[in-house]
Amino acid sequence: MKLPEAFLNRMKGMLGDEYDAFLRTYDEEPARGLRINPAKISAEEFESSAPFPVRRVPWVANGYFYPSAVRPSHHPYYQAGVYYLQEPSAMTPGDRLEILPGDRVLDLCAAPGGKATQLAAKLLCADGGGLLVANEISNARAKALLRNLELFGARNFLVTNDRPDRLAECFPLYFDKILIDAPCSGEGMFRRQPDVAAAWSEEKVRELAALQRQILEEGYRMLRPGGQLLYSTCTFSPAENEENIARFLAGHPDIALMPVRPYAGFAEGRPDWVKADLSADRLGTIRRCVRIWPHRMEGEGHFLALMKKETLFRAADSGSADGALPEKCAEFPRKKGRKGRNSGRVLPAEKQGGDPADFRSFLKEMQIRLPEGRIEIRGERLYLLPELPVAALRLKFLRCGVCLGELKKNRFEPSQPFALILSRESCGACLEFSPDDPDLAAFLSGGVVRFDGEARQRRKKSGEDAPGWKLVLAGGFPVGWGKYADGVLKNKIPPSWRT
């Protein structure tokens, strides 16, 4: 492939004796990876039941390489949100940002959702609480982000489609953890995406470096004292990496670089590539940054820096003379939200476009239990809401929580995302298929399934022959809803979700 001459000249100066090894990687086939959903399956369970050959990505939890001839997105496990396809190096930032029970987490540049799904799964595994705000300024990319979070079975999340400065106005000093996978020149992805190499220029690198600094500043405004911010890019450019981190440290004495959990193939950050005016001690901490080089590891180029906002921060930042925690960092009161609707987690008894009693009857019939006090009706749709400050309602967002379904005349129609947050254990009316069953393939593509003779008898013996709604499982994992009666399973998977 043809690479920009100015890029190659810079890389030769940066890498020295390693340059030839680096250049040879462009003639090699890129590694392919997937990351399992630990909220649905353990590593041991996946390895024992994987439908194709896999081997672990050694530097991240839940990551696997798979052969280039395999198409994991064609398997029912993909439709069930059991795994997400992700380049191996790109799994690293989300893996190195530790999530604790109840954490408020922000993925500020979240599309298409690789890192956001990773953080959502961590929250579910921690305690099922907390909050993930996943933001993407592009509306089209935000839609893809929402789809991937829903596919992965995320629960307590808000997908916003707004500018970082607007988020900072609504979430001052709010988040415990922030991930900024910044828009960058993409130099680390040239091997996989030659069109990115064709569009590269030195001017573009400078423009993106300036944009990244602006985004970092907005992230700083939203980070709680004691909170952690992880900055990452998929570029080799020092201007977008070490230099930006050094400038950020210079402007914020209360920010400190933290060591990243090590791996033998990681390279240190390079203080000698920094031009910013920084004290010797602070400059030395640039070595705590991590670079991933494709000639040293089985992945594409990546950079990450893990930072912490010290608990004792400057009075100028806090708006308080004594440095005490400002009032704006306190919990937000609940009140009437946008357009006067109730923003406060209750399922009203009155009818709103449909009868809530139909939803309650559905839950009882299916033996499904949902958290009390977190269901809201908007028009005909029902949502399982996360805990949110009222200020968040001022933002442009695509989804707040999980859309559970719609209230129709005399019935409730469950949604596809509702199916994907459930499990075999949490629903009392399931109908299970083997992952390689041709009937399952027909069902996932939108077909009606008919059980005759012996197949019908097997369903009767297993207790799956009762009429009504069914949570359809593939190897134990939900893939959607069906309506069953007299040996016929009618498909209720929306067309946009079908294979």
VMD Tcl script that draws the C-alpha trace (Angstrom):
set ca {
  {0.00 0.00 0.00}
  {1.12 3.59 -0.62}
  {1.90 5.55 2.52}
  {2.40 9.35 2.73}
  {6.06 10.29 2.34}
  {5.97 12.84 5.17}
  {4.51 10.18 7.48}
  {7.25 7.69 6.58}
  {10.00 10.27 7.12}
  {8.67 11.06 10.59}
  {8.35 7.37 11.50}
  {11.92 6.73 10.38}
  {13.15 9.44 12.73}
  {10.99 8.16 15.60}
  {11.85 4.46 15.28}
  {15.47 4.41 14.15}
  {16.69 0.80 13.99}
  {13.12 -0.50 14.40}
  {11.84 1.29 11.31}
  {12.33 -1.63 8.89}
  {10.48 -4.04 11.21}
  {7.67 -1.50 11.50}
  {7.48 -1.08 7.72}
  {7.21 -4.84 7.17}
  {3.97 -4.96 9.16}
  {2.19 -3.29 6.23}
  {2.77 -6.47 4.22}
  {1.26 -8.64 6.96}
  {-2.37 -9.52 7.51}
  {-3.94 -7.57 10.40}
  {-4.96 -9.50 13.49}
  {-8.70 -10.04 13.98}
  {-10.25 -9.94 17.40}
  {-13.44 -10.21 19.40}
  {-14.22 -9.41 22.99}
  {-16.71 -11.51 24.93}
  {-19.45 -10.03 27.10}
  {-18.54 -11.05 30.67}
  {-22.05 -10.12 31.82}
  {-23.31 -13.04 29.68}
  {-20.48 -15.59 29.52}
  {-17.19 -16.32 31.27}
  {-13.90 -16.85 29.47}
  {-13.89 -20.52 30.45}
  {-17.44 -21.06 29.20}
  {-16.68 -19.33 25.91}
  {-13.50 -21.29 25.29}
  {-15.30 -24.58 25.89}
  {-18.22 -23.69 23.59}
  {-16.69 -21.35 20.98}
  {-18.05 -22.27 17.54}
  {-14.71 -21.50 15.84}
  {-11.00 -21.55 16.82}
  {-9.96 -18.79 19.23}
  {-6.91 -17.90 21.31}
  {-6.62 -15.31 24.03}
  {-5.35 -11.79 23.55}
  {-2.76 -11.94 26.34}
  {-2.78 -8.31 27.46}
  {-6.55 -7.79 27.92}
  {-9.27 -9.65 29.77}
  {-12.00 -11.27 27.65}
  {-10.23 -10.63 24.33}
  {-9.65 -13.29 21.65}
  {-8.00 -13.63 18.26}
  {-9.88 -15.56 15.57}
  {-8.81 -16.76 12.10}
  {-9.37 -14.51 9.07}
  {-11.49 -17.18 7.36}
  {-14.09 -17.07 10.17}
  {-17.12 -14.74 10.08}
  {-18.18 -14.37 13.76}
  {-20.90 -11.84 12.89}
  {-22.77 -14.62 11.06}
  {-23.13 -16.74 14.20}
  {-26.19 -16.48 16.51}
  {-23.91 -15.60 19.44}
  {-23.24 -12.25 17.75}
  {-26.99 -11.54 17.53}
  {-27.23 -12.49 21.22}
  {-24.57 -9.97 22.26}
  {-22.24 -12.70 23.50}
  {-19.26 -10.97 21.86}
  {-18.28 -7.77 20.06}
  {-15.87 -7.64 17.13}
  {-12.98 -5.33 17.99}
  {-9.40 -4.82 16.88}
  {-7.15 -6.28 19.66}
  {-5.18 -3.11 20.47}
  {-8.40 -1.09 20.66}
  {-9.53 -3.31 23.55}
  {-6.72 -1.96 25.74}
  {-8.06 1.44 26.93}
  {-11.38 0.03 28.16}
  {-9.56 -2.86 29.80}
  {-7.16 -0.57 31.69}
  {-9.88 1.75 33.04}
  {-10.98 0.09 36.26}
  {-14.72 0.29 36.97}
  {-16.02 0.03 40.54}
  {-19.57 -0.62 41.80}
  {-21.78 2.43 41.38}
  {-19.31 4.35 39.19}
  {-20.56 7.13 36.97}
  {-18.74 6.60 33.68}
  {-18.48 8.81 30.59}
  {-17.33 7.66 27.15}
  {-17.02 11.07 25.52}
  {-16.28 10.04 21.90}
  {-18.02 6.68 21.96}
  {-19.01 5.59 18.43}
  {-19.15 2.95 17.11}
  {-19.32 1.44 20.61}
  {-16.41 -0.93 21.11}
  {-15.14 0.74 24.26}
  {-18.64 1.77 25.39}
  {-19.88 -1.84 25.33}
  {-16.75 -2.82 27.28}
  {-17.50 -0.24 29.97}
  {-21.21 -1.16 30.06}
  {-20.33 -4.82 30.66}
  {-17.92 -3.83 33.44}
  {-20.68 -1.88 35.17}
  {-23.03 -4.87 34.93}
  {-20.37 -7.18 36.33}
  {-19.51 -4.75 39.16}
  {-23.00 -4.64 40.66}
  {-25.42 -3.81 37.86}
  {-25.65 -0.21 39.11}
  {-23.84 2.98 38.24}
  {-24.31 4.90 35.01}
  {-22.74 5.00 31.56}
  {-23.11 8.15 29.46}
  {-21.98 7.40 25.90}
  {-21.68 10.48 23.70}
  {-21.17 10.86 19.96}
  {-21.46 14.21 18.20}
  {-22.32 12.65 14.81}
  {-25.99 11.64 14.66}
  {-25.41 8.78 12.21}
  {-22.57 7.36 14.30}
  {-24.59 7.83 17.49}
  {-27.28 5.55 16.03}
  {-24.68 2.83 15.45}
  {-23.45 3.37 19.02}
  {-26.96 2.92 20.42}
  {-27.50 -0.24 18.40}
  {-24.29 -1.81 19.71}
  {-25.09 -0.96 23.33}
  {-28.57 -2.45 22.96}
  {-27.12 -5.54 21.28}
  {-24.70 -5.99 24.18}
  {-27.53 -5.85 26.74}
  {-26.54 -2.53 28.36}
  {-28.95 -1.27 31.04}
  {-28.04 1.90 32.94}
  {-27.00 4.08 30.03}
  {-27.68 7.35 28.27}
  {-26.69 7.83 24.62}
  {-26.17 11.53 23.94}
  {-25.59 13.30 20.65}
  {-24.10 16.61 21.75}
  {-20.94 18.71 21.95}
  {-18.48 18.05 24.79}
  {-18.89 21.60 26.11}
  {-22.66 21.09 26.36}
  {-22.11 17.91 28.37}
  {-19.71 19.76 30.65}
  {-22.42 22.33 31.39}
  {-24.80 19.56 32.47}
  {-22.31 17.29 34.28}
  {-19.85 19.50 36.20}
  {-17.54 17.42 38.42}
  {-19.92 14.49 37.99}
  {-18.07 11.43 36.66}
  {-15.86 8.96 38.51}
  {-14.32 7.63 35.29}
  {-13.99 9.24 31.86}
  {-12.72 7.65 28.66}
  {-11.70 9.94 25.82}
  {-10.90 7.90 22.74}
  {-10.16 11.05 20.83}
  {-10.77 11.63 17.12}
  {-7.30 11.39 15.61}
  {-5.33 11.12 12.37}
  {-5.62 7.33 12.52}
  {-2.00 6.55 11.66}
  {-2.16 3.34 13.65}
  {-4.98 2.06 11.43}
  {-3.41 2.65 7.99}
  {-2.87 -1.09 7.50}
  {-6.56 -1.85 8.05}
  {-7.96 1.30 6.45}
  {-5.92 2.49 3.44}
  {-8.47 5.27 2.79}
  {-7.40 6.87 6.10}
  {-3.80 6.91 4.85}
  {-4.92 8.51 1.59}
  {-6.64 11.36 3.50}
  {-3.71 11.98 5.90}
  {-1.81 15.28 5.98}
  {0.44 17.12 8.41}
  {-2.11 19.94 8.54}
  {-4.81 17.45 9.57}
  {-2.57 16.20 12.40}
  {-2.20 19.76 13.72}
  {-5.95 20.43 13.48}
  {-6.83 17.21 15.29}
  {-4.24 17.83 18.02}
  {-5.92 21.17 18.75}
  {-9.37 19.52 18.81}
  {-8.10 16.84 21.20}
  {-6.87 19.50 23.62}
  {-10.31 21.11 23.62}
  {-11.97 17.76 24.34}
  {-9.53 17.06 27.19}
  {-10.45 20.39 28.77}
  {-14.16 19.55 28.70}
  {-13.41 16.12 30.16}
  {-11.49 17.79 32.99}
  {-14.55 19.91 33.85}
  {-16.67 16.76 34.23}
  {-14.22 14.69 36.29}
  {-14.78 14.43 40.04}
  {-11.89 15.00 42.44}
  {-10.27 11.58 42.84}
  {-11.68 10.46 39.48}
  {-9.72 8.92 36.62}
  {-9.52 9.97 32.98}
  {-8.10 7.70 30.29}
  {-7.05 9.37 27.04}
  {-6.39 7.20 23.99}
  {-5.75 7.51 20.26}
  {-4.97 5.16 17.39}
  {-2.18 7.32 16.01}
  {1.63 7.41 16.30}
  {1.90 11.21 16.17}
  {3.62 12.69 19.26}
  {1.68 15.92 18.66}
  {-1.56 14.03 19.31}
  {-0.13 11.91 22.11}
  {2.77 12.84 24.42}
  {2.68 16.52 23.50}
  {-1.04 16.84 24.23}
  {-0.69 15.03 27.55}
  {2.24 17.26 28.54}
  {0.25 20.41 27.74}
  {-2.68 19.07 29.74}
  {-0.44 18.38 32.74}
  {1.11 21.83 32.45}
  {-2.31 23.47 32.56}
  {-3.65 21.37 35.43}
  {-1.33 20.84 38.42}
  {-4.04 18.70 40.06}
  {-3.80 16.09 37.27}
  {-1.28 13.27 37.66}
  {-0.34 10.49 35.27}
  {-0.88 7.02 36.74}
  {0.96 3.81 35.88}
  {-0.95 1.57 33.46}
  {-1.13 -2.14 34.27}
  {1.92 -3.41 32.36}
  {2.43 -5.93 29.57}
  {5.74 -7.06 28.12}
  {4.96 -5.69 24.64}
  {3.98 -2.18 25.78}
  {6.38 0.67 24.99}
  {6.74 3.66 27.32}
  {5.72 7.18 26.45}
  {8.57 9.36 25.22}
  {9.39 12.52 27.21}
  {12.04 13.39 24.59}
  {9.27 13.94 22.02}
  {7.64 16.64 24.17}
  {8.11 20.36 23.44}
  {5.72 21.72 26.09}
  {7.21 23.59 29.08}
  {6.93 21.10 31.94}
  {8.94 20.56 35.12}
  {11.49 17.75 35.02}
  {9.52 15.63 37.50}
  {6.26 16.02 35.60}
  {7.98 15.45 32.27}
  {9.42 12.17 33.55}
  {5.94 10.83 34.26}
  {5.24 10.85 30.50}
  {6.95 7.44 30.56}
  {3.80 6.14 32.28}
  {1.92 6.52 29.00}
  {1.67 3.39 26.84}
  {2.38 2.98 23.14}
  {1.39 -0.11 21.20}
  {3.54 -0.70 18.11}
  {2.39 -3.20 15.45}
  {5.91 -4.63 15.04}
  {6.13 -5.39 18.78}
  {2.61 -6.74 19.38}
  {-0.14 -8.54 17.49}
  {-2.31 -5.48 16.97}
  {-2.51 -2.04 15.40}
  {-0.97 1.19 16.69}
  {-2.44 2.68 19.86}
  {-1.61 5.16 22.61}
  {-3.09 5.57 26.09}
  {-2.55 7.74 29.13}
  {-4.30 7.16 32.46}
  {-4.68 10.26 34.64}
  {-6.15 11.07 38.04}
  {-7.57 14.32 39.39}
  {-6.08 14.74 42.85}
  {-8.53 15.06 45.75}
  {-6.96 18.32 46.87}
  {-7.59 20.57 43.91}
  {-7.13 24.28 43.41}
  {-9.65 26.75 44.78}
  {-9.78 28.39 41.35}
  {-11.12 25.13 39.92}
  {-13.58 24.50 42.72}
  {-15.11 27.96 42.95}
  {-14.45 27.80 46.70}
  {-11.92 29.76 48.71}
  {-11.02 26.82 50.92}
  {-11.00 24.16 48.19}
  {-14.09 22.41 49.61}
  {-16.26 20.39 47.28}
  {-18.54 22.90 45.51}
  {-22.30 22.77 45.77}
  {-22.64 22.11 42.02}
  {-21.00 18.72 42.56}
  {-23.78 17.60 44.90}
  {-26.63 15.29 43.87}
  {-29.12 16.94 41.56}
  {-32.73 17.22 42.79}
  {-35.48 15.47 40.90}
  {-38.17 17.61 39.37}
  {-40.36 17.90 36.31}
  {-38.21 17.31 33.26}
  {-38.28 18.52 29.69}
  {-41.75 19.40 28.36}
  {-43.14 18.84 31.84}
  {-42.91 15.06 31.70}
  {-42.18 13.12 34.83}
  {-38.44 12.46 34.89}
  {-38.66 10.41 38.05}
  {-38.82 6.67 37.60}
  {-42.45 5.80 38.29}
  {-44.91 3.74 36.31}
  {-48.06 5.87 36.40}
  {-51.32 4.17 37.23}
  {-53.22 6.28 34.73}
  {-53.50 5.38 31.07}
  {-51.01 7.08 28.72}
  {-51.57 5.87 25.14}
  {-52.20 2.37 26.46}
  {-52.98 0.54 29.67}
  {-49.98 -0.07 32.03}
  {-51.92 -3.06 33.37}
  {-51.10 -4.88 30.09}
  {-47.40 -4.42 30.80}
  {-47.81 -5.70 34.34}
  {-49.72 -8.72 33.02}
  {-46.91 -9.42 30.55}
  {-44.29 -9.36 33.31}
  {-46.39 -11.68 35.45}
  {-47.03 -14.11 32.59}
  {-43.33 -14.21 31.67}
  {-42.20 -14.29 35.34}
  {-39.92 -11.31 34.76}
  {-38.95 -8.97 37.58}
  {-37.71 -5.43 36.93}
  {-36.41 -2.84 39.43}
  {-39.34 -1.10 41.04}
  {-39.71 2.64 40.58}
  {-37.57 2.89 37.46}
  {-40.18 2.42 34.73}
  {-41.41 5.44 32.78}
  {-44.08 5.73 30.09}
  {-43.55 8.18 27.25}
  {-46.52 8.11 24.93}
  {-46.98 4.43 24.13}
  {-43.41 3.34 24.96}
  {-42.03 2.12 28.26}
  {-38.44 2.62 29.41}
  {-36.25 1.23 32.17}
  {-34.48 4.36 33.35}
  {-31.05 4.93 34.86}
  {-30.44 7.39 37.71}
  {-29.84 10.79 36.10}
  {-29.59 14.43 37.12}
  {-32.42 16.53 35.72}
  {-29.83 18.73 33.99}
  {-29.11 15.84 31.60}
  {-32.54 16.31 30.04}
  {-31.27 19.51 28.39}
  {-28.95 17.47 26.17}
  {-29.70 15.98 22.79}
  {-29.97 12.26 23.32}
  {-31.01 9.18 21.36}
  {-31.87 6.93 24.27}
  {-32.18 7.20 28.01}
  {-32.19 3.68 29.44}
  {-33.69 0.57 27.85}
  {-36.76 0.77 25.63}
  {-38.90 -2.11 26.94}
  {-41.64 -2.03 24.34}
  {-44.96 -0.43 23.40}
  {-48.46 -0.38 24.81}
  {-50.86 -1.29 22.02}
  {-54.62 -1.67 22.22}
  {-55.27 -4.38 24.80}
  {-51.68 -5.69 24.75}
  {-48.02 -4.97 25.37}
  {-45.43 -5.58 22.61}
  {-41.92 -6.19 24.03}
  {-38.89 -4.71 22.26}
  {-35.75 -6.38 20.95}
  {-33.49 -4.55 23.49}
  {-35.75 -5.85 26.28}
  {-35.03 -9.41 25.15}
  {-31.28 -8.78 25.15}
  {-31.10 -7.58 28.78}
  {-32.71 -10.83 29.98}
  {-31.36 -14.33 30.53}
  {-32.66 -17.88 30.66}
  {-32.83 -17.56 34.46}
  {-34.68 -14.24 34.51}
  {-37.58 -15.25 32.25}
  {-40.04 -18.07 32.89}
  {-41.22 -18.54 29.28}
  {-38.31 -19.48 27.04}
  {-37.95 -21.51 23.86}
  {-34.44 -22.76 23.20}
  {-32.61 -23.74 20.02}
  {-29.17 -25.16 19.43}
  {-26.95 -22.47 17.82}
  {-26.55 -24.59 14.68}
  {-30.27 -25.46 14.34}
  {-31.55 -24.55 10.82}
  {-34.85 -23.48 12.41}
  {-32.95 -20.90 14.49}
  {-31.25 -19.55 11.35}
  {-34.67 -19.24 9.70}
  {-36.08 -17.49 12.76}
  {-33.21 -14.98 12.98}
  {-33.73 -14.08 9.32}
  {-37.42 -13.36 9.93}
  {-39.05 -16.71 9.24}
  {-41.88 -18.52 11.01}
  {-40.90 -21.84 12.63}
  {-43.26 -24.84 12.63}
  {-42.76 -27.79 14.96}
  {-44.25 -31.05 13.73}
  {-44.26 -34.62 15.02}
  {-41.25 -35.49 17.13}
  {-40.08 -31.88 17.37}
  {-43.45 -30.86 18.81}
  {-43.33 -33.72 21.30}
  {-39.88 -32.64 22.50}
  {-41.22 -29.15 23.12}
  {-44.10 -30.59 25.14}
  {-41.76 -32.66 27.29}
  {-39.53 -29.67 27.98}
  {-42.51 -27.51 28.96}
  {-42.02 -25.14 26.01}
  {-45.30 -25.96 24.27}
  {-47.51 -23.58 26.26}
  {-48.99 -20.82 24.06}
  {-47.98 -17.18 24.40}
  {-44.90 -14.98 24.25}
  {-41.52 -16.75 24.25}
  {-38.03 -15.48 24.87}
  {-36.12 -17.29 22.11}
  {-32.68 -18.58 23.10}
  {-29.68 -19.66 21.04}
  {-27.54 -21.99 23.12}
  {-28.96 -20.40 26.26}
  {-28.63 -16.75 25.14}
  {-31.65 -14.56 24.21}
  {-31.87 -13.49 20.57}
  {-35.41 -12.05 20.43}
  {-39.12 -12.59 20.98}
  {-41.56 -14.98 19.39}
  {-45.28 -15.75 19.79}
  {-46.03 -19.47 20.09}
  {-49.29 -21.38 19.55}
  {-50.16 -24.89 18.27}
  {-46.62 -25.75 17.24}
  {-46.03 -22.49 15.36}
  {-43.52 -19.85 16.47}
  {-44.30 -16.48 14.91}
  {-41.38 -14.12 14.51}
  {-41.38 -10.90 16.53}
  {-37.84 -9.74 15.72}
  {-38.06 -6.30 14.04}
  {-36.87 -6.31 10.40}
  {-33.89 -4.06 11.18}
  {-32.58 -6.64 13.70}
  {-32.89 -9.69 11.46}
  {-29.87 -11.37 9.90}
}
mol new
graphics top color blue
foreach p $ca { graphics top sphere $p radius 0.5 }
foreach p [lrange $ca 0 end-1] q [lrange $ca 1 end] { graphics top cylinder $p $q radius 0.2 }
display resetview
